[in-house]
Amino acid sequence: MTEAQKGRQQLADVLLELDELVRTLRRECPWDREQGVEDIVTHTLEETYELIDAAHGGQGGEVIGELGDILFHIFFLASLAGEKGWGDLAGVTRGIIDKLVLRHPHVFGDAVATTPADVVERWEKTKRDKEGRKGIFHDVPASMPSPLYAQRLQARAAAIGFDWPDAEPVFEKLEEETAELKEALAAEEPASEGTDRKRGPETEAYHETGDMLFAVVNLARKLRVDPELALRSASLRFQHRVEGAVRLAADDGEDFTRLPQDRQEEYYQRAKEL
């Protein structure tokens, strides 16, 4: 047996072991017996976010660990699906294999795709022509986080040619949307003394803010930056810098929360430099 064959056999053995472990938990663990599909997918989403954090942090060991958690969830959900008569893990696996072969005719057939854009265009065409998907925006889950939802809609439109040629016009669009938001704010009635105005869907500023955010996601897409991960990274940097500023202030005997804004900014900039 070659080393490659040994590796494949080890993979098959350990996957079968995980499948048996899941079945054992389902039979013998009180908690696992109580879980349904709706219960598990909530935890699956949480595990997915943990995987995103690990991958974005470049922690190889943590990525492997989080992948294990996701793999367990896939096996567990497949087991639940089998109990409901929806199918089993073998069916899940065969389904994704067939789907990937169908959507990669440039790899498993005679089609030609030389760039990532060619692949995406062919992928969307296959879904429409061979899988019966209807409309440009077929099957985009509305429950997606908003930046990802906007990015997916933009990508679907781009797949039929409705897209900016490069990032430069999107910069101009972002400037245009920013100017329109400023105009909307300038046209508002002055807020009453001491009130904290909340701008809802009935206000022009609400819609212009949405347009500006949509343009930012579009720009990220054209720059090949994942907006979800980029925003998460920026949020983490902000968190770490504020926490660092609080520590620096404490080292000087200051309570950061009681300092005026200009002093807080000084500590924030110091933390940023560090």
C-alpha positions in Angstrom: 0.0 0.0 0.0 1.4 3.4 -1.0 1.7 6.3 1.4 -1.2 8.0 -0.4 -3.4 4.9 -0.1 -2.5 4.7 3.6 -3.5 8.3 4.1 -6.8 7.8 2.4 -7.5 4.7 4.5 -6.7 6.6 7.7 -9.1 9.4 6.6 -11.8 6.9 5.9 -11.3 5.1 9.3 -11.3 8.3 11.3 -14.4 9.7 9.6 -16.2 6.4 10.3 -15.1 6.6 13.9 -16.6 10.1 14.1 -19.8 8.9 12.6 -20.1 6.1 15.2 -19.2 8.5 18.0 -22.0 10.8 16.9 -24.5 7.9 16.9 -23.3 6.9 20.3 -23.8 10.4 21.7 -27.3 10.5 20.2 -28.2 7.2 21.9 -26.5 7.6 25.3 -26.1 11.3 26.1 -29.2 13.0 27.6 -28.2 16.4 26.2 -27.5 15.1 22.7 -30.7 13.1 22.7 -32.7 16.3 23.3 -31.3 18.3 20.4 -33.1 19.0 17.2 -32.0 20.5 13.9 -33.1 24.0 15.0 -31.2 23.7 18.2 -27.9 22.6 16.6 -27.8 25.1 13.8 -27.8 27.9 16.3 -24.6 26.4 17.8 -23.3 25.7 14.3 -23.5 29.5 13.5 -21.6 30.3 16.7 -18.9 27.7 15.8 -18.7 29.3 12.3 -18.0 32.7 13.8 -15.3 31.2 16.1 -13.7 29.6 13.0 -13.8 33.0 11.3 -12.0 34.6 14.3 -9.4 31.9 14.3 -8.7 32.1 10.6 -8.6 35.9 10.7 -6.1 35.7 13.5 -3.9 33.4 11.6 -3.8 30.9 14.5 -3.2 27.5 12.7 -3.9 25.4 15.8 -7.1 27.2 16.6 -8.2 26.9 13.0 -7.8 23.1 13.1 -9.7 22.9 16.4 -12.6 25.0 15.1 -12.7 23.0 11.9 -13.1 19.9 14.1 -16.1 21.6 15.8 -17.7 22.4 12.4 -17.1 18.8 11.2 -18.8 17.4 14.3 -21.8 19.7 13.6 -22.0 18.4 10.0 -22.0 14.8 11.2 -24.5 15.5 13.9 -26.9 17.4 11.6 -26.6 14.7 9.0 -27.5 12.2 11.7 -30.6 14.2 12.6 -31.5 14.5 9.0 -31.3 10.7 8.7 -33.6 10.3 11.7 -36.1 12.5 9.9 -35.9 10.6 6.7 -34.4 13.5 4.8 -31.2 11.7 3.8 -27.9 10.6 5.4 -24.3 11.6 5.4 -23.5 9.5 2.3 -26.3 11.4 0.5 -25.0 14.7 1.7 -21.5 13.8 0.4 -22.7 12.5 -2.9 -24.8 15.6 -3.4 -21.9 18.0 -2.9 -19.6 15.9 -5.1 -22.1 15.9 -8.0 -22.8 19.7 -7.5 -19.1 20.6 -7.6 -18.4 18.5 -10.7 -21.4 20.1 -12.4 -20.3 23.6 -11.5 -16.7 23.1 -12.6 -16.9 22.0 -16.3 -13.6 23.8 -16.9 -12.0 21.2 -14.6 -14.1 18.1 -15.2 -15.3 18.8 -18.7 -14.3 20.7 -21.9 -15.3 24.2 -20.9 -12.6 26.9 -20.6 -12.2 29.4 -17.7 -8.9 31.1 -17.4 -9.6 33.7 -14.7 -11.5 33.8 -11.4 -14.1 36.0 -13.0 -14.7 33.4 -15.8 -15.3 30.8 -13.1 -17.8 32.9 -11.2 -19.7 33.8 -14.5 -19.8 30.1 -15.5 -20.8 29.1 -12.0 -23.8 31.4 -12.0 -24.8 30.4 -15.6 -24.7 26.7 -14.5 -27.0 27.4 -11.6 -29.5 29.2 -13.8 -29.4 26.9 -16.9 -28.8 23.4 -15.3 -30.1 23.7 -11.8 -33.3 25.7 -12.6 -32.5 28.7 -10.4 -34.8 31.5 -11.3 -33.9 35.2 -11.5 -30.6 37.0 -11.0 -30.7 37.0 -7.2 -31.9 33.4 -6.8 -31.5 31.8 -3.4 -29.5 34.6 -1.7 -30.5 34.1 2.0 -32.0 37.2 3.5 -30.8 36.1 6.9 -27.1 36.7 5.9 -25.3 39.5 7.8 -25.9 42.7 5.9 -22.4 43.3 4.5 -22.3 39.7 3.2 -25.9 40.0 1.8 -25.0 43.2 0.0 -21.8 41.7 -1.4 -23.6 38.6 -2.6 -26.3 40.7 -4.4 -23.5 42.8 -6.1 -21.7 39.7 -7.2 -24.8 38.2 -8.7 -25.4 41.4 -10.7 -21.7 41.4 -11.7 -22.1 37.9 -13.0 -24.5 39.2 -15.8 -22.2 42.2 -16.6 -24.0 44.8 -14.4 -20.9 46.1 -12.6 -18.3 48.8 -12.4 -15.2 48.1 -14.6 -12.8 48.7 -11.7 -12.6 50.3 -8.3 -12.1 53.9 -9.4 -15.8 54.7 -10.3 -16.8 53.2 -6.9 -14.7 55.7 -5.1 -16.6 58.4 -7.0 -19.9 56.8 -6.1 -18.9 56.7 -2.4 -18.1 60.4 -2.6 -21.5 61.1 -4.2 -23.3 59.1 -1.5 -21.4 60.9 1.2 -22.4 64.3 -0.3 -26.0 63.2 -0.5 -26.0 62.1 3.2 -24.6 65.5 4.2 -27.3 67.2 2.2 -30.0 65.1 3.9 -28.6 66.0 7.3 -28.4 69.7 6.4 -32.1 69.7 5.3 -33.3 68.2 8.6 -35.3 70.3 11.1 -33.0 71.2 14.1 -33.4 68.7 17.0 -35.0 69.8 20.2 -32.7 70.9 23.0 -31.4 67.9 24.9 -32.9 65.2 22.7 -31.0 62.3 21.2 -32.4 62.0 17.7 -32.8 58.5 16.2 -33.2 58.5 12.4 -35.4 55.7 11.2 -36.7 54.5 7.8 -38.9 57.5 7.5 -35.9 59.8 7.2 -33.8 60.6 4.2 -30.6 60.3 6.3 -31.5 56.7 7.0 -31.7 55.8 3.4 -28.6 57.8 2.4 -26.6 56.1 5.1 -27.7 52.7 3.7 -26.6 53.8 0.2 -23.2 54.9 1.5 -22.7 51.6 3.4 -23.8 49.7 0.2 -21.1 51.7 -1.8 -18.5 50.8 0.8 -19.3 47.1 0.4 -19.1 47.5 -3.3 -15.7 49.1 -3.0 -14.5 46.3 -0.8 -15.7 43.8 -3.4 -13.9 45.6 -6.2 -10.7 45.7 -4.1 -11.1 41.9 -3.4 -11.4 42.6 0.4 -14.0 40.7 2.4 -16.1 43.5 4.0 -17.3 41.2 6.8 -13.7 40.2 7.9 -12.3 43.7 7.3 -15.0 45.3 9.5 -14.4 42.6 12.1 -10.7 43.3 12.0 -11.2 47.0 12.4 -13.6 46.4 15.3 -11.0 44.3 17.1 -8.3 46.9 16.5 -10.6 49.5 18.0 -11.3 47.3 21.0 -7.7 46.5 21.7 -6.7 50.2 21.4 -9.4 51.4 23.7 -8.5 48.7 26.2 -4.8 49.7 25.9 -5.7 53.4 26.4 -7.6 52.5 29.6 -4.5 50.6 30.9 -2.2 53.5 30.0 -4.4 55.9 31.8 -4.6 53.7 34.8 -0.7 53.5 34.8 -0.8 57.3 35.1 -3.3 57.1 38.0 -6.1 58.4 35.7 -9.7 57.0 35.3 -10.1 56.9 31.5 -13.9 57.0 31.8 -13.8 60.3 33.6 -11.3 62.1 31.3 -12.4 64.7 28.8 -12.5 63.6 25.2 -9.2 65.3 24.2 -7.3 63.4 27.0 -9.0 60.2 26.0 -7.8 60.7 22.5 -4.3 61.3 23.6 -4.2 57.9 25.4 -5.9 56.3 22.4 -3.2 57.5 20.1 -0.5 56.3 22.5 -2.1 52.9 22.6 -2.3 52.9 18.8 1.4 53.6 18.5 2.1 50.7 20.8 
